[in-house]
Amino acid sequence: MDKTRVGRRIKAFRKLKGFTQLELAKELEIPISVLGGVERGTREPSEVLIQKVSETLNIDTEEIIPKEED
């Protein structure tokens, strides 16, 4: 998994859905520093976190991590 690419996708979908980092972090029940690290690509998100993000933003996990990455 390319954590930088995943982080960029999470950030893009977060903004598209109208969430600030703080709002999404609260919804996910994680520190904002964790979400920030994921979005910057300095922290690899767990599968559980990716699932929670997809549920919270109402998107498919495949939109965050495509089955076949380029």
Biopython code that builds the backbone (N, CA, C, O; Angstrom):
import numpy as np
from Bio.PDB.StructureBuilder import StructureBuilder

atoms = [
    (1, "MET", "N", (0.846, -1.178, 0.000)),
    (1, "MET", "CA", (0.000, 0.000, 0.000)),
    (1, "MET", "C", (0.891, 1.240, 0.000)),
    (1, "MET", "O", (1.833, 1.346, 0.785)),
    (2, "ASP", "N", (0.578, 2.157, -0.880)),
    (2, "ASP", "CA", (1.296, 3.429, -0.946)),
    (2, "ASP", "C", (0.626, 4.399, 0.027)),
    (2, "ASP", "O", (-0.413, 4.983, -0.282)),
    (3, "LYS", "N", (1.234, 4.561, 1.208)),
    (3, "LYS", "CA", (0.591, 5.361, 2.253)),
    (3, "LYS", "C", (0.445, 6.831, 1.866)),
    (3, "LYS", "O", (-0.477, 7.499, 2.333)),
    (4, "THR", "N", (1.335, 7.343, 1.025)),
    (4, "THR", "CA", (1.218, 8.733, 0.580)),
    (4, "THR", "C", (-0.007, 8.895, -0.308)),
    (4, "THR", "O", (-0.775, 9.846, -0.165)),
    (5, "ARG", "N", (-0.173, 7.958, -1.217)),
    (5, "ARG", "CA", (-1.329, 8.006, -2.129)),
    (5, "ARG", "C", (-2.645, 7.828, -1.363)),
    (5, "ARG", "O", (-3.626, 8.524, -1.628)),
    (6, "VAL", "N", (-2.654, 6.902, -0.428)),
    (6, "VAL", "CA", (-3.846, 6.667, 0.392)),
    (6, "VAL", "C", (-4.171, 7.928, 1.188)),
    (6, "VAL", "O", (-5.334, 8.323, 1.276)),
    (7, "GLY", "N", (-3.165, 8.555, 1.761)),
    (7, "GLY", "CA", (-3.375, 9.778, 2.537)),
    (7, "GLY", "C", (-3.957, 10.901, 1.700)),
    (7, "GLY", "O", (-4.849, 11.625, 2.143)),
    (8, "ARG", "N", (-3.440, 11.039, 0.479)),
    (8, "ARG", "CA", (-3.983, 12.077, -0.422)),
    (8, "ARG", "C", (-5.445, 11.798, -0.751)),
    (8, "ARG", "O", (-6.255, 12.722, -0.829)),
    (9, "ARG", "N", (-5.780, 10.531, -0.943)),
    (9, "ARG", "CA", (-7.172, 10.179, -1.263)),
    (9, "ARG", "C", (-8.092, 10.472, -0.083)),
    (9, "ARG", "O", (-9.182, 11.017, -0.255)),
    (10, "ILE", "N", (-7.643, 10.105, 1.119)),
    (10, "ILE", "CA", (-8.458, 10.365, 2.306)),
    (10, "ILE", "C", (-8.685, 11.867, 2.450)),
    (10, "ILE", "O", (-9.807, 12.307, 2.703)),
    (11, "LYS", "N", (-7.629, 12.649, 2.289)),
    (11, "LYS", "CA", (-7.753, 14.109, 2.398)),
    (11, "LYS", "C", (-8.727, 14.661, 1.356)),
    (11, "LYS", "O", (-9.573, 15.498, 1.670)),
    (12, "ALA", "N", (-8.603, 14.190, 0.127)),
    (12, "ALA", "CA", (-9.485, 14.670, -0.943)),
    (12, "ALA", "C", (-10.946, 14.338, -0.649)),
    (12, "ALA", "O", (-11.822, 15.187, -0.812)),
    (13, "PHE", "N", (-11.209, 13.103, -0.216)),
    (13, "PHE", "CA", (-12.598, 12.725, 0.080)),
    (13, "PHE", "C", (-13.111, 13.460, 1.311)),
    (13, "PHE", "O", (-14.287, 13.820, 1.368)),
    (14, "ARG", "N", (-12.249, 13.687, 2.296)),
    (14, "ARG", "CA", (-12.651, 14.437, 3.494)),
    (14, "ARG", "C", (-13.119, 15.825, 3.094)),
    (14, "ARG", "O", (-14.168, 16.290, 3.539)),
    (15, "LYS", "N", (-12.329, 16.487, 2.247)),
    (15, "LYS", "CA", (-12.692, 17.834, 1.804)),
    (15, "LYS", "C", (-13.943, 17.820, 0.937)),
    (15, "LYS", "O", (-14.800, 18.695, 1.061)),
    (16, "LEU", "N", (-14.047, 16.831, 0.062)),
    (16, "LEU", "CA", (-15.212, 16.699, -0.808)),
    (16, "LEU", "C", (-16.498, 16.556, 0.005)),
    (16, "LEU", "O", (-17.547, 17.076, -0.375)),
    (17, "LYS", "N", (-16.400, 15.842, 1.132)),
    (17, "LYS", "CA", (-17.579, 15.612, 1.978)),
    (17, "LYS", "C", (-17.799, 16.733, 2.995)),
    (17, "LYS", "O", (-18.752, 16.693, 3.773)),
    (18, "GLY", "N", (-16.900, 17.746, 2.984)),
    (18, "GLY", "CA", (-17.107, 18.927, 3.818)),
    (18, "GLY", "C", (-16.655, 18.803, 5.264)),
    (18, "GLY", "O", (-17.140, 19.532, 6.128)),
    (19, "PHE", "N", (-15.735, 17.891, 5.537)),
    (19, "PHE", "CA", (-15.218, 17.729, 6.892)),
    (19, "PHE", "C", (-13.896, 18.466, 7.055)),
    (19, "PHE", "O", (-13.085, 18.504, 6.129)),
    (20, "THR", "N", (-13.676, 19.052, 8.228)),
    (20, "THR", "CA", (-12.343, 19.525, 8.573)),
    (20, "THR", "C", (-11.599, 18.323, 9.155)),
    (20, "THR", "O", (-12.203, 17.292, 9.451)),
    (21, "GLN", "N", (-10.284, 18.467, 9.315)),
    (21, "GLN", "CA", (-9.519, 17.387, 9.938)),
    (21, "GLN", "C", (-10.043, 17.112, 11.343)),
    (21, "GLN", "O", (-10.203, 15.958, 11.740)),
    (22, "LEU", "N", (-10.305, 18.169, 12.081)),
    (22, "LEU", "CA", (-10.779, 18.018, 13.456)),
    (22, "LEU", "C", (-12.124, 17.292, 13.502)),
    (22, "LEU", "O", (-12.320, 16.396, 14.324)),
    (23, "GLU", "N", (-13.034, 17.671, 12.635)),
    (23, "GLU", "CA", (-14.353, 17.029, 12.617)),
    (23, "GLU", "C", (-14.245, 15.545, 12.284)),
    (23, "GLU", "O", (-14.884, 14.713, 12.930)),
    (24, "LEU", "N", (-13.440, 15.213, 11.279)),
    (24, "LEU", "CA", (-13.308, 13.808, 10.899)),
    (24, "LEU", "C", (-12.603, 13.018, 11.996)),
    (24, "LEU", "O", (-12.999, 11.892, 12.300)),
    (25, "ALA", "N", (-11.571, 13.592, 12.587)),
    (25, "ALA", "CA", (-10.862, 12.904, 13.674)),
    (25, "ALA", "C", (-11.819, 12.604, 14.825)),
    (25, "ALA", "O", (-11.769, 11.519, 15.405)),
    (26, "LYS", "N", (-12.684, 13.554, 15.156)),
    (26, "LYS", "CA", (-13.672, 13.325, 16.228)),
    (26, "LYS", "C", (-14.636, 12.207, 15.851)),
    (26, "LYS", "O", (-14.950, 11.350, 16.677)),
    (27, "GLU", "N", (-15.104, 12.214, 14.614)),
    (27, "GLU", "CA", (-16.017, 11.161, 14.146)),
    (27, "GLU", "C", (-15.347, 9.781, 14.210)),
    (27, "GLU", "O", (-15.987, 8.784, 14.545)),
    (28, "LEU", "N", (-14.057, 9.742, 13.887)),
    (28, "LEU", "CA", (-13.323, 8.478, 13.864)),
    (28, "LEU", "C", (-12.824, 8.083, 15.252)),
    (28, "LEU", "O", (-12.346, 6.969, 15.467)),
    (29, "GLU", "N", (-12.948, 9.030, 16.193)),
    (29, "GLU", "CA", (-12.474, 8.822, 17.570)),
    (29, "GLU", "C", (-10.973, 8.540, 17.610)),
    (29, "GLU", "O", (-10.510, 7.617, 18.281)),
    (30, "ILE", "N", (-10.221, 9.372, 16.861)),
    (30, "ILE", "CA", (-8.766, 9.286, 16.844)),
    (30, "ILE", "C", (-8.203, 10.694, 17.049)),
    (30, "ILE", "O", (-8.891, 11.678, 16.782)),
    (31, "PRO", "N", (-6.965, 10.796, 17.517)),
    (31, "PRO", "CA", (-6.357, 12.123, 17.646)),
    (31, "PRO", "C", (-6.169, 12.767, 16.274)),
    (31, "PRO", "O", (-5.917, 12.082, 15.282)),
    (32, "ILE", "N", (-6.297, 14.091, 16.233)),
    (32, "ILE", "CA", (-6.112, 14.803, 14.974)),
    (32, "ILE", "C", (-4.703, 14.585, 14.433)),
    (32, "ILE", "O", (-4.495, 14.606, 13.220)),
    (33, "SER", "N", (-3.737, 14.377, 15.323)),
    (33, "SER", "CA", (-2.358, 14.146, 14.876)),
    (33, "SER", "C", (-2.234, 12.853, 14.075)),
    (33, "SER", "O", (-1.425, 12.768, 13.152)),
    (34, "VAL", "N", (-3.033, 11.849, 14.426)),
    (34, "VAL", "CA", (-3.025, 10.587, 13.678)),
    (34, "VAL", "C", (-3.587, 10.813, 12.281)),
    (34, "VAL", "O", (-3.000, 10.378, 11.290)),
    (35, "LEU", "N", (-4.720, 11.492, 12.208)),
    (35, "LEU", "CA", (-5.325, 11.774, 10.901)),
    (35, "LEU", "C", (-4.393, 12.631, 10.053)),
    (35, "LEU", "O", (-4.243, 12.385, 8.856)),
    (36, "GLY", "N", (-3.772, 13.623, 10.658)),
    (36, "GLY", "CA", (-2.838, 14.468, 9.929)),
    (36, "GLY", "C", (-1.666, 13.669, 9.371)),
    (36, "GLY", "O", (-1.250, 13.878, 8.232)),
    (37, "GLY", "N", (-1.142, 12.760, 10.171)),
    (37, "GLY", "CA", (-0.043, 11.909, 9.722)),
    (37, "GLY", "C", (-0.442, 11.008, 8.571)),
    (37, "GLY", "O", (0.326, 10.805, 7.631)),
    (38, "VAL", "N", (-1.646, 10.471, 8.650)),
    (38, "VAL", "CA", (-2.154, 9.626, 7.566)),
    (38, "VAL", "C", (-2.289, 10.446, 6.290)),
    (38, "VAL", "O", (-1.858, 10.015, 5.221)),
    (39, "GLU", "N", (-2.886, 11.626, 6.404)),
    (39, "GLU", "CA", (-3.089, 12.468, 5.220)),
    (39, "GLU", "C", (-1.768, 12.931, 4.602)),
    (39, "GLU", "O", (-1.673, 13.080, 3.384)),
    (40, "ARG", "N", (-0.754, 13.159, 5.435)),
    (40, "ARG", "CA", (0.561, 13.572, 4.919)),
    (40, "ARG", "C", (1.368, 12.396, 4.382)),
    (40, "ARG", "O", (2.369, 12.589, 3.693)),
    (41, "GLY", "N", (0.936, 11.193, 4.694)),
    (41, "GLY", "CA", (1.650, 10.014, 4.223)),
    (41, "GLY", "C", (2.809, 9.610, 5.111)),
    (41, "GLY", "O", (3.645, 8.800, 4.709)),
    (42, "THR", "N", (2.872, 10.161, 6.310)),
    (42, "THR", "CA", (3.939, 9.804, 7.245)),
    (42, "THR", "C", (3.522, 8.688, 8.195)),
    (42, "THR", "O", (4.341, 8.160, 8.947)),
    (43, "ARG", "N", (2.252, 8.339, 8.154)),
    (43, "ARG", "CA", (1.713, 7.296, 9.033)),
    (43, "ARG", "C", (0.836, 6.378, 8.189)),
    (43, "ARG", "O", (-0.049, 6.838, 7.468)),
    (44, "GLU", "N", (1.090, 5.082, 8.287)),
    (44, "GLU", "CA", (0.297, 4.126, 7.506)),
    (44, "GLU", "C", (-1.012, 3.824, 8.236)),
    (44, "GLU", "O", (-0.996, 3.443, 9.406)),
    (45, "PRO", "N", (-2.139, 3.991, 7.552)),
    (45, "PRO", "CA", (-3.424, 3.714, 8.203)),
    (45, "PRO", "C", (-3.670, 2.210, 8.325)),
    (45, "PRO", "O", (-3.311, 1.432, 7.441)),
    (46, "SER", "N", (-4.281, 1.827, 9.426)),
    (46, "SER", "CA", (-4.642, 0.414, 9.602)),
    (46, "SER", "C", (-5.865, 0.112, 8.742)),
    (46, "SER", "O", (-6.557, 1.019, 8.281)),
    (47, "GLU", "N", (-6.116, -1.170, 8.537)),
    (47, "GLU", "CA", (-7.317, -1.576, 7.788)),
    (47, "GLU", "C", (-8.574, -1.124, 8.512)),
    (47, "GLU", "O", (-9.558, -0.741, 7.879)),
    (48, "VAL", "N", (-8.541, -1.168, 9.842)),
    (48, "VAL", "CA", (-9.696, -0.745, 10.640)),
    (48, "VAL", "C", (-9.966, 0.746, 10.419)),
    (48, "VAL", "O", (-11.115, 1.161, 10.266)),
    (49, "LEU", "N", (-8.897, 1.543, 10.404)),
    (49, "LEU", "CA", (-9.072, 2.982, 10.194)),
    (49, "LEU", "C", (-9.616, 3.266, 8.798)),
    (49, "LEU", "O", (-10.496, 4.110, 8.630)),
    (50, "ILE", "N", (-9.099, 2.572, 7.814)),
    (50, "ILE", "CA", (-9.588, 2.761, 6.445)),
    (50, "ILE", "C", (-11.077, 2.410, 6.362)),
    (50, "ILE", "O", (-11.848, 3.103, 5.699)),
    (51, "GLN", "N", (-11.468, 1.345, 7.029)),
    (51, "GLN", "CA", (-12.879, 0.949, 7.049)),
    (51, "GLN", "C", (-13.735, 2.023, 7.723)),
    (51, "GLN", "O", (-14.812, 2.362, 7.230)),
    (52, "LYS", "N", (-13.256, 2.558, 8.850)),
    (52, "LYS", "CA", (-14.002, 3.605, 9.561)),
    (52, "LYS", "C", (-14.124, 4.875, 8.719)),
    (52, "LYS", "O", (-15.172, 5.522, 8.707)),
    (53, "VAL", "N", (-13.044, 5.227, 8.013)),
    (53, "VAL", "CA", (-13.077, 6.407, 7.138)),
    (53, "VAL", "C", (-14.113, 6.200, 6.034)),
    (53, "VAL", "O", (-14.912, 7.091, 5.746)),
    (54, "SER", "N", (-14.090, 5.018, 5.422)),
    (54, "SER", "CA", (-15.031, 4.765, 4.322)),
    (54, "SER", "C", (-16.479, 4.804, 4.816)),
    (54, "SER", "O", (-17.357, 5.320, 4.124)),
    (55, "GLU", "N", (-16.724, 4.267, 5.995)),
    (55, "GLU", "CA", (-18.086, 4.294, 6.545)),
    (55, "GLU", "C", (-18.506, 5.719, 6.902)),
    (55, "GLU", "O", (-19.629, 6.130, 6.608)),
    (56, "THR", "N", (-17.613, 6.464, 7.528)),
    (56, "THR", "CA", (-17.929, 7.827, 7.946)),
    (56, "THR", "C", (-18.174, 8.744, 6.752)),
    (56, "THR", "O", (-19.083, 9.573, 6.772)),
    (57, "LEU", "N", (-17.354, 8.588, 5.712)),
    (57, "LEU", "CA", (-17.495, 9.442, 4.525)),
    (57, "LEU", "C", (-18.453, 8.860, 3.494)),
    (57, "LEU", "O", (-18.700, 9.466, 2.452)),
    (58, "ASN", "N", (-18.992, 7.676, 3.792)),
    (58, "ASN", "CA", (-19.943, 7.014, 2.908)),
    (58, "ASN", "C", (-19.354, 6.766, 1.515)),
    (58, "ASN", "O", (-19.956, 7.092, 0.492)),
    (59, "ILE", "N", (-18.156, 6.179, 1.517)),
    (59, "ILE", "CA", (-17.492, 5.812, 0.269)),
    (59, "ILE", "C", (-17.011, 4.368, 0.377)),
    (59, "ILE", "O", (-16.921, 3.815, 1.473)),
    (60, "ASP", "N", (-16.708, 3.776, -0.746)),
    (60, "ASP", "CA", (-16.178, 2.414, -0.806)),
    (60, "ASP", "C", (-14.719, 2.407, -0.372)),
    (60, "ASP", "O", (-13.992, 3.359, -0.659)),
    (61, "THR", "N", (-14.279, 1.370, 0.304)),
    (61, "THR", "CA", (-12.857, 1.286, 0.661)),
    (61, "THR", "C", (-11.989, 1.254, -0.592)),
    (61, "THR", "O", (-10.841, 1.698, -0.559)),
    (62, "GLU", "N", (-12.522, 0.736, -1.694)),
    (62, "GLU", "CA", (-11.770, 0.696, -2.945)),
    (62, "GLU", "C", (-11.521, 2.085, -3.525)),
    (62, "GLU", "O", (-10.641, 2.260, -4.368)),
    (63, "GLU", "N", (-12.287, 3.064, -3.080)),
    (63, "GLU", "CA", (-12.023, 4.428, -3.520)),
    (63, "GLU", "C", (-10.808, 4.997, -2.790)),
    (63, "GLU", "O", (-10.144, 5.907, -3.288)),
    (64, "ILE", "N", (-10.526, 4.458, -1.615)),
    (64, "ILE", "CA", (-9.347, 4.872, -0.856)),
    (64, "ILE", "C", (-8.133, 4.057, -1.301)),
    (64, "ILE", "O", (-7.057, 4.602, -1.547)),
    (65, "ILE", "N", (-8.328, 2.745, -1.397)),
    (65, "ILE", "CA", (-7.266, 1.845, -1.858)),
    (65, "ILE", "C", (-7.813, 1.026, -3.015)),
    (65, "ILE", "O", (-8.493, 0.025, -2.790)),
    (66, "PRO", "N", (-7.533, 1.430, -4.244)),
    (66, "PRO", "CA", (-8.019, 0.674, -5.390)),
    (66, "PRO", "C", (-7.436, -0.743, -5.380)),
    (66, "PRO", "O", (-6.309, -0.945, -4.927)),
    (67, "LYS", "N", (-8.194, -1.720, -5.874)),
    (67, "LYS", "CA", (-7.715, -3.112, -5.921)),
    (67, "LYS", "C", (-6.428, -3.208, -6.703)),
    (67, "LYS", "O", (-5.485, -3.872, -6.273)),
    (68, "GLU", "N", (-6.377, -2.551, -7.854)),
    (68, "GLU", "CA", (-5.170, -2.565, -8.675)),
    (68, "GLU", "C", (-4.613, -1.161, -8.728)),
    (68, "GLU", "O", (-5.132, -0.300, -9.439)),
    (69, "GLU", "N", (-3.541, -0.930, -7.962)),
    (69, "GLU", "CA", (-2.921, 0.382, -7.982)),
    (69, "GLU", "C", (-2.093, 0.542, -9.235)),
    (69, "GLU", "O", (-1.519, -0.419, -9.748)),
    (70, "ASP", "N", (-2.037, 1.796, -9.730)),
    (70, "ASP", "CA", (-1.270, 2.089, -10.953)),
    (70, "ASP", "C", (0.211, 1.861, -10.720)),
    (70, "ASP", "O", (1.017, 2.055, -11.630)),
]
sb = StructureBuilder()
sb.init_structure("model")
sb.init_model(0)
sb.init_chain("A")
sb.init_seg("    ")
for serial, (resi, resn, name, xyz) in enumerate(atoms, 1):
    if name == "N":
        sb.init_residue(resn, " ", resi, " ")
    sb.init_atom(name, np.array(xyz, "f"), 0.0, 1.0, " ", f" {name:<3s}", serial, name[0])
structure = sb.get_structure()
